[in-house]
Amino acid sequence: MGMPERGFAPGDGPAAKVSVSLRTGNIRAVRERVGARGFSAYVDAAVERQIERDLLEEALQANEAAGPIPQSLRDEAAELFRRAKSAPELQGEDEWRAHEAG
Protein backbone atom coordinates (compact mmCIF):
# COMPACT_ATOMS: atom_id res chain seq x y z
CA MET A 1 0.00 0.00 0.00
CA GLY A 2 1.85 3.01 -1.24
CA MET A 3 -0.86 5.49 -0.31
CA PRO A 4 -0.92 6.92 3.24
CA GLU A 5 -4.20 5.91 4.91
CA ARG A 6 -4.29 8.54 7.64
CA GLY A 7 -6.19 11.76 7.16
CA PHE A 8 -9.09 10.33 5.15
CA ALA A 9 -12.52 9.58 6.55
CA PRO A 10 -14.32 6.42 5.43
CA GLY A 11 -15.50 6.95 1.87
CA ASP A 12 -12.95 9.71 1.18
CA GLY A 13 -9.55 9.83 -0.44
CA PRO A 14 -8.09 8.48 -3.63
CA ALA A 15 -8.40 4.85 -4.61
CA ALA A 16 -5.49 2.64 -3.60
CA LYS A 17 -4.76 -0.90 -4.62
CA VAL A 18 -4.80 -3.54 -1.85
CA SER A 19 -4.80 -7.30 -1.82
CA VAL A 20 -7.63 -9.09 -0.04
CA SER A 21 -8.74 -12.69 0.13
CA LEU A 22 -12.42 -13.41 -0.52
CA ARG A 23 -14.34 -16.65 -0.66
CA THR A 24 -14.78 -17.92 -4.20
CA GLY A 25 -18.57 -17.91 -3.92
CA ASN A 26 -18.54 -14.22 -2.94
CA ILE A 27 -16.25 -13.37 -5.84
CA ARG A 28 -18.56 -15.16 -8.26
CA ALA A 29 -21.66 -13.46 -6.84
CA VAL A 30 -20.12 -9.98 -7.12
CA ARG A 31 -18.93 -10.59 -10.69
CA GLU A 32 -22.38 -11.83 -11.66
CA ARG A 33 -23.92 -8.65 -10.28
CA VAL A 34 -21.49 -6.02 -11.55
CA GLY A 35 -19.03 -7.66 -13.94
CA ALA A 36 -15.28 -7.49 -13.66
CA ARG A 37 -15.08 -3.70 -14.11
CA GLY A 38 -17.43 -2.88 -11.23
CA PHE A 39 -15.87 -5.29 -8.74
CA SER A 40 -13.71 -2.79 -6.85
CA ALA A 41 -16.48 -0.19 -6.57
CA TYR A 42 -18.89 -2.84 -5.28
CA VAL A 43 -16.46 -4.08 -2.62
CA ASP A 44 -15.52 -0.51 -1.66
CA ALA A 45 -19.21 0.39 -1.16
CA ALA A 46 -19.76 -2.77 0.89
CA VAL A 47 -16.81 -1.92 3.14
CA GLU A 48 -18.09 1.62 3.61
CA ARG A 49 -21.57 0.32 4.59
CA GLN A 50 -20.00 -2.08 7.09
CA ILE A 51 -17.98 0.74 8.66
CA GLU A 52 -21.18 2.81 8.96
CA ARG A 53 -22.94 -0.13 10.65
CA ASP A 54 -20.02 -0.64 13.03
CA LEU A 55 -20.04 3.05 13.98
CA LEU A 56 -23.81 2.99 14.46
CA GLU A 57 -23.55 -0.08 16.69
CA GLU A 58 -20.84 1.63 18.76
CA ALA A 59 -23.02 4.74 19.10
CA LEU A 60 -26.02 2.64 20.14
CA GLN A 61 -23.97 0.82 22.76
CA ALA A 62 -22.62 4.12 24.11
CA ASN A 63 -26.14 5.55 24.31
CA GLU A 64 -27.46 2.45 26.05
CA ALA A 65 -24.63 2.67 28.57
CA ALA A 66 -25.55 6.30 29.25
CA GLY A 67 -29.05 5.30 30.34
CA PRO A 68 -32.55 5.56 28.96
CA ILE A 69 -33.43 8.27 26.46
CA PRO A 70 -35.71 10.89 28.04
CA GLN A 71 -39.31 10.80 26.79
CA SER A 72 -39.09 14.43 25.63
CA LEU A 73 -36.28 13.50 23.20
CA ARG A 74 -38.21 10.44 22.01
CA ASP A 75 -41.25 12.63 21.34
CA GLU A 76 -39.14 15.19 19.49
CA ALA A 77 -37.57 12.47 17.30
CA ALA A 78 -40.99 10.99 16.52
CA GLU A 79 -42.32 14.40 15.49
CA LEU A 80 -39.30 15.06 13.25
CA PHE A 81 -39.83 11.69 11.58
CA ARG A 82 -43.54 12.40 11.04
CA ARG A 83 -42.72 15.77 9.45
CA ALA A 84 -40.03 14.27 7.23
CA LYS A 85 -42.33 11.46 6.14
CA SER A 86 -45.09 13.91 5.21
CA ALA A 87 -42.81 16.23 3.21
CA PRO A 88 -44.42 17.14 -0.14
CA GLU A 89 -41.53 15.73 -2.18
CA LEU A 90 -42.16 12.30 -0.64
CA GLN A 91 -45.92 12.18 -1.20
CA GLY A 92 -45.91 10.26 -4.50
CA GLU A 93 -47.24 6.72 -4.46
CA ASP A 94 -43.96 4.88 -3.85
CA GLU A 95 -41.60 7.80 -3.37
CA TRP A 96 -41.15 7.24 0.38
CA ARG A 97 -40.05 3.65 -0.14
CA ALA A 98 -37.80 4.68 -3.05
CA HIS A 99 -36.33 7.52 -0.99
CA GLU A 100 -35.66 5.17 1.95
CA ALA A 101 -33.92 2.66 -0.34
CA GLY A 102 -31.69 5.31 -1.89
N, C-alpha and C positions, 0 to 999 in steps of 0.2 A: 504494500500500500504506500504509494509515493505521496499521496495527498494527506496533508495534516487534517486530522479529524476534529480537533478542538476549534471552538469558535462558531460552529454551525449548529443550529437547532434542528431537531428532527424535521425532515422534509426540505431543508435548505442546503445550499452549497452545491458545488459542481459534482457531476457524476465521477465516481472513482471505481476502478476495476478491483474486485475482490474475488477470492476463490471460496466457494461454499460447497458443502456436500448436501445433496437432497436425495430423498428416496426416489427411486426410479418411477414409481407410480405417480408421484407428485410432479415430476418433470414431464411425464407424458400428459397428465391432465392440464398443466399450464400450456404446453405447446398446442394441445388440441383447442384450447380456448383462444389463444392469442397468436399462435404461430411463433416461429423462431425469432422474428424481429421484435415482438412485443414482450419477450420473456423477461428481460431486465426490468422494464417499467412495471410489469405485473408484480414481480417479486418485491421491487422497491416499495410499491403501494401497499403490499401486504405487510411488509415490515413496519411501515409508518403507522398503519392501522393497529398493529399489535402494540407498538410503543404507546399510542394514544390510549388503548385499553389498559395497559399496565399503569400508566399515569392516573387514569380514572380510578382504577382499583386502589391505588395508593392513597388518592384523595378521599375516597369513600372510607377506607380504613382509618385515616386520620380523623375524619369527621365523626365516625362512630366512636372513636376513642375519646373525643372531646365531649361526648354526651349527646343527649337527644336534641333534635332541632326544635327550637321554640315554635309554638303553633302560629305565632304572628308571621314568622318567616315562611312557614308552610303555606299559609293563606296567601301571602304575597306572591309566592312562586306559582301557586295554582291560578291566581288572577292573571299573572303575566302570560301563562300558557294559554288560558282561555282567550285573551286578547290577540295573541299571536295566531292562534288557530282560526280566529274569526276575521283575520285581516282580509281585505277585499281581494288582494292578489292571489289568495289561496282558496277562493270560494268556488272555483270551477269544479266540475263533477269529481274528477280524480286528482286534482292539483295538489291537495294536501298529501295524499299518499305519494305522489310523484316527488313533491318537495322533500318529504321525509327521506325518501330513498336516495335523493341526490346529495 
